[in-house]
Amino acid sequence: MSPILFIYYISIYLLISSFEIVLIQLNTANCILHTAMMIASASSSSSSSLAVRTRMNRNAQKKTIITKVHHQQQQQRHLLHLQQQNRRRKKMMTSIRTNASEEDKNNNNTTTTREATYSETFDGKTGQMVKKLSQAIEDVSVNGLKLKHRVGFPDQKRKEPTMPKIVMIHGVGSRAYTFRQISVILQEKGYETYALDFVGHGDSEKPTQSSFKYDEQSYVSAMESYVEKIIEIGSEDQKQVDLVAQGFIIPQYAILLVRKRPELFRRIVLMNMPLDGNHNLPAPLATFNQMFGMGKGKAFDAVSLNYMGNEFAIGGDELKEYERAYVGSDAENARSAVEMTIANSDFKNLKKKVKEAYFQGGMPKTRVVWGVSDKYLDEAPMFAWATDARASEKALRKVGHMPQEDFPQATADAIDDFFSSDLKVGALKSVRGRRVTSDDGQG
């Protein structure tokens, strides 16, 4: 082969190799460009998705803010509506009171019309809140002491004339709260009820012994002033009240007040209280009646006193009400009031005075309503006392020391039966000296 031809072939080979290298480089560049475009596209898509999510979050925040503002506006409108209703109600009540006042003036009548008190309670049968008669808790000044009492009025829709006022007296270590249930039932029957937290008890003032001696004279005087104050309320033609008393010592003082001022009382109902020499104080109270003052400073167990004597258990919330005065900031004054009341009572002599009060004659007609399952007081001495005192009696089976708690309906019915009767033996369904029992429906 000639040198010229060799050089020609070599040149062609080099030219072809260079062309292949260029093609490879072009393919590589194309791949790099395609990859770059894919990355750019992905980045753009991610940015777009992030932007969409950001806009969605912002919209959600705006909706939340708008919802909150709307809810606040609804609350403000509802509050404004309630305020307007209250203003209209106040105007209406003012108008009613004004009209009543003008009518009283025109009729030259000094009677003060009181309104019934209602509370809302849940009705398990209907599943709704219903209005129910209740009592107002009001301040009352008695012999310069600031006391509290529960005042209950009948429903104004009743067409029957209002029945006599009933004054309810609780025992030492108890409070007016104990009469709340029978008060409602009696209000439904047309009665006005007044139950006082006595000095040193419940929510009433608890003075030291230098201001109130917690003895017979002090209690009788305070009770007398209170009854006179209640008689002054309302109709001028009602010069007497009916009396309901239950418990230890203070109800016994109530009997001594009746002996002193029988003209203040029309009828009397006595419930589970010491009436005979064989009736004694229960342990929670007897601890303060020990010889030589050994009970001085002892603790007082209000829960045991108001729980252990009954046939049926009292609920926890109710027990807290009985105990409240003895665990709060005024607990020591309340405990001291119980101690001084018992220490100053001369309990043995007090029972004699109670028995003698009915043997002197001139006492108002009396009925004993007694829970025969009383864990503190036996019924046998009660029946003997009732026979001697010529008092009718109503014995309630399966009912304990506090009939007003164990079986309020039967207790209130027995009270109403006596207060509204003509006191004839047939109307009373009883004869003196004979046991009359009533089943509580528990079987």
RAFEN-V613352 format. One record per pair of residues at least 12 apart in sequence whose ideal C-beta (glycine too) atoms are under 10 Angstrom apart, sorted by the first residue. I is the first residue (numbers start at 1). GAP is how many residues later the second one is. Records with the same first field share a line. If there is no record, write none. Layout:
I: GAP / GAP
//
This chain:
93: 22
96: 17 / 19
97: 16 / 18
100: 12 / 13
101: 12
109: 126 / 127
110: 124 / 125 / 126
111: 122 / 123 / 124 / 125 / 126 / 127
112: 121 / 122 / 123
113: 40 / 43 / 121
114: 22 / 37 / 38 / 39 / 40 / 42 / 78 / 119 / 120
115: 21 / 38 / 41
116: 15 / 17 / 18 / 19 / 20 / 36 / 37 / 38 / 39 / 40 / 41 / 42 / 71 / 76
117: 15 / 16 / 17 / 18 / 19 / 20 / 21 / 33 / 34 / 35 / 36 / 70
118: 12 / 13 / 14 / 15 / 16 / 37
119: 12 / 13 / 14 / 15 / 16 / 65
120: 12 / 14
121: 13
131: 24
132: 52 / 56
133: 19 / 20 / 21 / 22 / 50 / 51 / 52 / 53 / 54 / 55
134: 16 / 18 / 46 / 49 / 50 / 53
135: 14 / 15 / 16 / 17 / 18 / 41 / 42 / 44 / 45 / 48 / 49 / 52 / 58 / 59 / 60
136: 13 / 14 / 15 / 16 / 17
137: 12 / 13 / 14 / 39 / 40 / 58 / 60 / 65 / 66
138: 12 / 13 / 56
139: 64 / 65
140: 54 / 56 / 57 / 64 / 85 / 86 / 89 / 90
141: 64 / 84 / 85 / 88
142: 54 / 56 / 57 / 62 / 63 / 79 / 80 / 81 / 82 / 83 / 84 / 85 / 86 / 87
143: 56 / 68 / 69 / 75 / 78 / 79 / 81 / 82 / 83
144: 61 / 63 / 67 / 68 / 81
145: 53 / 54 / 55 / 59 / 60 / 61 / 62 / 66 / 67 / 77 / 80
146: 53 / 57 / 58 / 59 / 61
147: 29 / 49 / 50 / 51 / 52 / 53 / 54 / 55 / 56 / 57 / 58 / 75 / 79
148: 27 / 28 / 47 / 48 / 49 / 50 / 53 / 54 / 55 / 56 / 57
149: 18 / 19 / 27 / 44 / 45 / 46 / 47 / 48 / 49 / 53 / 54 / 55 / 77 / 80 / 81
150: 18 / 25 / 26 / 27 / 28 / 29 / 30 / 33 / 43 / 44 / 45 / 46 / 47 / 52 / 53
151: 25 / 32 / 41 / 42 / 43 / 44 / 45 / 79 / 82
152: 14 / 16 / 27 / 28 / 30 / 31 / 32 / 34 / 35 / 36 / 39 / 40 / 41 / 42 / 43
153: 34 / 37 / 38 / 39 / 40 / 81
154: 32 / 33 / 34 / 35 / 36 / 37 / 38 / 39
155: 32 / 33 / 35
158: 29 / 30 / 31 / 32
159: 31
160: 29 / 30
161: 29 / 74
162: 28 / 29 / 30 / 72 / 73 / 76
163: 23 / 24 / 26 / 27 / 28 / 29 / 75 / 79 / 253 / 256 / 257
164: 26 / 27 / 28 / 71 / 74 / 76 / 77 / 78 / 102 / 103 / 255 / 256
165: 26 / 27 / 28 / 29 / 62 / 65 / 66 / 68 / 69 / 70 / 73 / 75 / 76 / 77 / 101
166: 13 / 16 / 17 / 20 / 21 / 25 / 26 / 27 / 28 / 29 / 64 / 75 / 76 / 77 / 78 / 100 / 101 / 103 / 249 / 250 / 253
167: 25 / 26 / 27 / 28 / 29 / 56 / 59 / 60 / 63 / 64 / 74 / 75 / 76 / 77 / 78 / 87 / 97 / 98
168: 14 / 15 / 18 / 25 / 26 / 27 / 28 / 74 / 75 / 76 / 77 / 78 / 83 / 86 / 101 / 103 / 236 / 247
169: 26 / 27 / 29 / 50 / 54 / 57 / 58 / 74 / 75 / 76 / 77 / 78 / 81 / 82 / 83 / 84 / 85 / 86 / 88 / 101 / 104
170: 25 / 26 / 27 / 28 / 31 / 32 / 74 / 75 / 76 / 77 / 78 / 80 / 81 / 232 / 234
171: 27 / 30 / 74 / 75 / 76 / 77 / 78 / 79 / 80 / 81 / 83 / 100 / 101 / 102 / 103 / 114 / 134 / 135 / 170 / 230 / 231
172: 26 / 28 / 29 / 42 / 47 / 75 / 76 / 77 / 78 / 79 / 80 / 81 / 109 / 113 / 116 / 128 / 133 / 165 / 166 / 167 / 168 / 169 / 170 / 173
173: 27 / 28 / 74 / 75 / 76 / 77 / 109 / 111 / 112 / 127 / 128 / 129 / 131 / 132 / 133 / 149 / 152 / 153 / 161 / 162 / 164 / 165 / 168 / 169
174: 23 / 24 / 27 / 28 / 72 / 73 / 74 / 76 / 77 / 128 / 131 / 132 / 148 / 164 / 228
175: 20 / 21 / 22 / 23 / 26 / 27 / 28 / 29 / 127 / 131 / 146 / 147 / 149 / 150 / 159
176: 17 / 18 / 19 / 20 / 21 / 22 / 25 / 26 / 27 / 28
177: 18 / 20 / 25 / 26 / 129 / 141 / 144 / 145 / 147
178: 17 / 24 / 68 / 69 / 128 / 136 / 140 / 143 / 144 / 224 / 226 / 227
179: 14 / 15 / 16 / 17 / 65 / 67 / 223 / 225 / 226 / 229 / 232 / 233
180: 13 / 15 / 138 / 141 / 224 / 225 / 228
181: 137 / 223 / 224 / 226 / 227 / 228 / 230 / 231
182: 13 / 62 / 64 / 89 / 221 / 222 / 223 / 225 / 226 / 227 / 228 / 229 / 230 / 231 / 232 / 233 / 234
183: 12 / 61 / 221 / 225 / 229
184: 224 / 228
185: 219 / 223 / 224 / 225 / 226 / 227 / 228 / 230 / 231
186: 56 / 58 / 222 / 225 / 226 / 227 / 229 / 230 / 233
187: 225
188: 224 / 228
189: 223 / 224 / 226 / 227 / 230 / 231
190: 226 / 230
191: 51 / 221 / 224 / 225 / 228 / 229
192: 38 / 41 / 42 / 43 / 46 / 49 / 50
193: 49 / 51
194: 32 / 33 / 35 / 36 / 39 / 47
195: 49
196: 26 / 27 / 30 / 31 / 33 / 34 / 54
197: 128
198: 16 / 21 / 24 / 25 / 28 / 52 / 55 / 139 / 143
199: 12 / 13 / 15 / 19 / 20 / 23 / 24 / 51 / 138 / 142
200: 12 / 14 / 19 / 50 / 125 / 130 / 133 / 134 / 135 / 136 / 137 / 138 / 139 / 140 / 141
201: 49 / 124 / 125 / 133 / 136 / 137 / 140
202: 119 / 120 / 122 / 123 / 132
203: 121 / 122 / 125 / 127
204: 121 / 130 / 133
205: 125 / 128 / 132
206: 119 / 124 / 125 / 126 / 127 / 128 / 129 / 130 / 131
207: 126 / 130
208: 125 / 128 / 129 / 132
209: 127 / 128 / 131 / 135
212: 125 / 128
213: 127 / 128 / 131
214: 35 / 122 / 123 / 124 / 125 / 126 / 127 / 128 / 129 / 130 / 131
215: 38 / 125 / 126 / 128 / 129 / 130 / 131
216: 33 / 36 / 37 / 40 / 41 / 128 / 129 / 130 / 133 / 134 / 137
217: 36 / 39 / 127
218: 35 / 122 / 123 / 126
219: 30 / 31 / 33 / 34 / 35 / 37 / 38 / 122 / 125 / 126
220: 30 / 33 / 34 / 35 / 36 / 37 / 39 / 40 / 41
221: 32 / 36 / 39
222: 28 / 31 / 35
223: 20 / 27 / 30 / 31 / 33 / 34 / 35 / 37 / 38 / 41
224: 33 / 36 / 37 / 40
226: 31
227: 13 / 14 / 16 / 27 / 30 / 31 / 34 / 37 / 38
228: 13 / 33 / 36
230: 34
231: 33
238: 28
239: 24 / 25 / 27
240: 22 / 23 / 24 / 25 / 26 / 27 / 124
241: 23 / 24 / 25 / 26 / 27
242: 23 / 24 / 25 / 26 / 27 / 122 / 173 / 176 / 177 / 178
243: 12 / 14 / 15 / 21 / 22 / 23 / 24 / 25 / 26 / 27 / 121 / 123
244: 23 / 24 / 25 / 26 / 27 / 125 / 160 / 167 / 168 / 171 / 175
245: 12 / 13 / 23 / 24 / 25 / 26 / 27 / 28
246: 23 / 24 / 25 / 26 / 27 / 123 / 125 / 155 / 156 / 157 / 158 / 159 / 165
247: 24 / 25 / 26 / 27 / 38 / 58 / 59 / 62 / 154 / 155
248: 24 / 25 / 26 / 31 / 32 / 33 / 34 / 36 / 37 / 57 / 93 / 94 / 97 / 99 / 102 / 128 / 129 / 153
249: 24 / 25 / 32 / 36 / 89 / 92 / 93 / 95 / 96 / 98 / 101
250: 23 / 91 / 95
251: 19 / 20 / 21 / 22 / 23 / 24 / 103
252: 18 / 21 / 22 / 23 / 93 / 95 / 98 / 99 / 101 / 102 / 105
253: 88 / 92 / 97 / 100 / 101
254: 14 / 16 / 19 / 100
255: 13 / 15 / 18 / 20 / 95 / 98 / 99 / 100 / 102 / 103 / 108 / 111
256: 94 / 97 / 98 / 100 / 101
257: 100
258: 99 / 100 / 104 / 105 / 106 / 108
259: 94 / 95 / 97 / 98 / 99 / 101 / 103 / 104
260: 97
262: 95 / 99 / 100 / 101 / 102
263: 99 / 101
264: 100
265: 98 / 99 / 100 / 101
266: 98 / 99 / 153
267: 97 / 98 / 99 / 100 / 148 / 151 / 152 / 153 / 154 / 156
268: 95 / 96 / 97 / 98 / 99 / 100 / 123 / 150 / 151
269: 97 / 98 / 99 / 100 / 122 / 123 / 125 / 142 / 145 / 146 / 147 / 149 / 150
270: 84 / 96 / 97 / 98 / 99 / 100 / 112 / 115 / 116 / 119 / 121 / 123
271: 96 / 97 / 98 / 99 / 100 / 103 / 123 / 125 / 128 / 130 / 131 / 132 / 133 / 140 / 143 / 144
272: 37 / 38 / 96 / 97 / 98 / 99 / 100 / 102 / 104 / 105 / 107 / 110 / 124 / 127 / 128 / 129 / 130 / 131 / 132 / 134
273: 81 / 95 / 97 / 103 / 104 / 109 / 128
274: 73 / 76 / 77 / 80 / 102 / 103 / 107 / 108 / 111
275: 76 / 79 / 80 / 83 / 93 / 95 / 102 / 106 / 107 / 108 / 109 / 110 / 111 / 113 / 114 / 116
276: 75 / 78 / 79 / 101 / 102 / 104 / 105 / 106 / 107 / 108 / 109 / 110 / 112
277: 71 / 74 / 75 / 77 / 78 / 104 / 108
278: 73 / 99 / 100 / 102 / 103 / 104 / 106 / 107
279: 68 / 72 / 75 / 95 / 97 / 98 / 99 / 102 / 103 / 106
280: 67 / 68 / 71 / 96 / 97 / 98
281: 24 / 61 / 64 / 66 / 95 / 96
282: 22 / 23 / 26 / 27 / 92 / 93 / 94 / 95 / 119
283: 18 / 21 / 22 / 25 / 93
284: 14 / 15 / 16 / 17 / 18 / 19 / 20 / 21 / 22 / 23 / 24 / 25 / 54 / 92
285: 15 / 16 / 20 / 53 / 54 / 56 / 57 / 60 / 62 / 91
286: 56 / 61
287: 12 / 13 / 14 / 52 / 55
288: 12 / 47 / 50 / 51 / 52 / 53 / 54 / 55 / 57
289: 50 / 53 / 54 / 56 / 57 / 58 / 59
290: 53
293: 50
295: 44 / 47 / 48
296: 43 / 44 / 47
297: 38 / 39 / 42
298: 37 / 40 / 41
299: 27 / 32 / 36 / 40
300: 23 / 26 / 31 / 34 / 35 / 36 / 37 / 38 / 39 / 42
301: 22 / 25
302: 17 / 19 / 20 / 21 / 22 / 23 / 24 / 25 / 32 / 33 / 36
303: 13 / 16 / 17 / 19 / 20 / 23 / 24
304: 15 / 19
305: 17 / 18 / 33 / 71 / 96
306: 12 / 13 / 15 / 16 / 17 / 95 / 96 / 99
307: 12 / 15 / 16 / 68 / 93 / 94 / 95 / 98
308: 67 / 68 / 92 / 93
309: 62 / 64 / 65 / 66 / 67 / 68 / 91 / 92 / 93 / 96 / 97
310: 61 / 63 / 64 / 65 / 66 / 89 / 90 / 91 / 92 / 93 / 95 / 96
311: 60 / 61 / 62 / 63 / 64 / 85 / 86 / 87 / 88 / 89 / 90 / 91 / 92 / 94 / 95 / 96 / 129 / 131
312: 61 / 86 / 87 / 88 / 90 / 93 / 94 / 95 / 128 / 130
313: 92 / 93
314: 88 / 91 / 92
315: 90
318: 87
322: 83
325: 12 / 13
326: 12
351: 34
354: 31 / 35
355: 30 / 33 / 34
357: 32
358: 27 / 28 / 30 / 31 / 32 / 33
359: 29 / 30 / 31
361: 29
363: 26 / 27 / 28
365: 25 / 26 / 27 / 53 / 54 / 56 / 58 / 63
366: 20 / 23 / 24 / 25 / 26 / 27 / 52
367: 19 / 24 / 25 / 26 / 27 / 47 / 48 / 50 / 51 / 52 / 54 / 56 / 61 / 63
368: 14 / 15 / 17 / 18 / 21 / 23 / 24 / 25 / 26 / 27 / 46 / 50
369: 23 / 24 / 25 / 26 / 27 / 30 / 34 / 35 / 41 / 42 / 43 / 44 / 45 / 46 / 48 / 49 / 69
370: 12 / 13 / 16 / 23 / 24 / 25 / 26 / 29 / 31 / 33 / 44 / 65 / 67
371: 24 / 25 / 26 / 27 / 28 / 29 / 30 / 31 / 32 / 33 / 34 / 35 / 36 / 39 / 40 / 69
372: 23 / 24 / 25 / 26 / 27 / 28 / 31 / 63 / 65 / 66
373: 23 / 24 / 25 / 26 / 27 / 28 / 30 / 33 / 67
374: 25 / 26 / 27 / 28 / 29 / 32
375: 25 / 26
376: 24 / 25 / 26
377: 23 / 24
379: 14 / 16 / 56 / 58
380: 55
382: 13 / 53
383: 12 / 50 / 51 / 52
384: 49
386: 44 / 46 / 47 / 48 / 49
387: 45 / 46 / 47
388: 44 / 45
389: 43
390: 42 / 43
391: 39 / 41 / 42
392: 26 / 29 / 31 / 33 / 36 / 37 / 38 / 39 / 40 / 41 / 42 / 44
393: 21 / 35 / 37 / 38 / 39 / 40 / 41 / 42 / 43 / 44
394: 16 / 17 / 19 / 20 / 21 / 23 / 24 / 34 / 35 / 36 / 41 / 42 / 43 / 44
395: 19 / 35 / 40 / 41 / 42 / 43
396: 14 / 15 / 18 / 40 / 41 / 42 / 43 / 44
397: 13 / 40 / 41 / 42 / 43 / 44 / 45
398: 12 / 40 / 41 / 42 / 43 / 44 / 45
399: 12 / 39 / 40 / 41 / 43
403: 12 / 37
406: 34 / 36
407: 31 / 32 / 33 / 34 / 35
409: 31 / 32
410: 28 / 29 / 30 / 31
411: 27 / 29
413: 25
414: 15 / 22 / 24
417: 12 / 13
418: 12
//
